[in-house]
Amino acid sequence: MVKFSFDVLKSSLRMAVSRIAMTKAKKIAEISRKKEELVADLTRGNEDLARVSARAIIGQERFLVAMDSVATMCSQCADLARVVSDQK
């Protein structure tokens, strides 16, 4: 049976927060590139394609908000783990 360790939990949560930050940075760069493509589609007159792209961009921006929430929860759990381990 595996023994539970607060130190492993805290480090795993901090690593998750850093991974989320890296993924978020990549997504932001991808979204900005797609916004430029959206502008190009609109200038060419491809409104239908631009609408589909806009919906995809909005979905990705909502995903970024969800990633922020998960990162915040991981940080809070790491802080709570420290408090619990200090009380032992």
N, C-alpha and C positions, 0 to 999 in steps of 0.2 A: 504494500500500500504506500502511496506517495504522500509524504508529509507536506502540509501546507506551510508556505513561507511568505511572510509579509514583504520581505526584501525582494523576492522574485516577483511578487505581484506589483510592487511599486515600480520596479525597473521595466517590467513588461508594459505597464500603463504609460510610463514616460516614453518608451520606444514607440508605442502606438500613437501617441500624440505627435511625435516627430515624423512618423510615417504619414500621418494624416496631413501634416503641414507640407510635406514634399508633394504628396498627391494633389493637394489643393493648389499649389503653385503651378503644377503641370496643367491642371484643369483650367486655371485662370489664363494661362498662355494659349491654350487650345481655344477657349471661348473668345479671346480677343482676335485670334486668327479667323475664327468662323464669323465673327462680326464684320471683319474686313471683306470676307467672301460674300456676306449678305449685302453689303453696300455695293459690291461689284455686280451682284445679280440684279439689284434694284436699278442700277444705272444702265444695265443692258436691257432692262424691261422684262426680266423673268420674275414677275410678281408671284406666281404660284410657287416656284422654287424658293423664293425668298420667304414666303409664308411658312413653308415646311421647315426651312432653316431656322426661322425665328422661334418656332415652337420648340425645336430641338435645343436651341440656346437657352430658352427660358427653363426648360427641364434641367439642363446642366447647372444653371445658376441656382435653382432650387436644391439640387444635389449638394452644391457648395454650402448652402445654409445648413443642410442636414449634417454635413461633415463637421461644420463648426460646433454644432450641438454635441456630436459624439466626442469631439476633442475636449470640449468643456466637461462633459461627464467623466471622461477618463482622468482629467486633471483633478476633478473633485474626488473621485474614488481613490486616487493616489494620496491625496491629502488626508482623507478619512482613514486610509490604511495606516498612515503614519501615526495618526491620533490613537487608533486602536492598538497598534503595536507599542506605543509609549505607555498605555494604561496597563499593560500586562506586567 
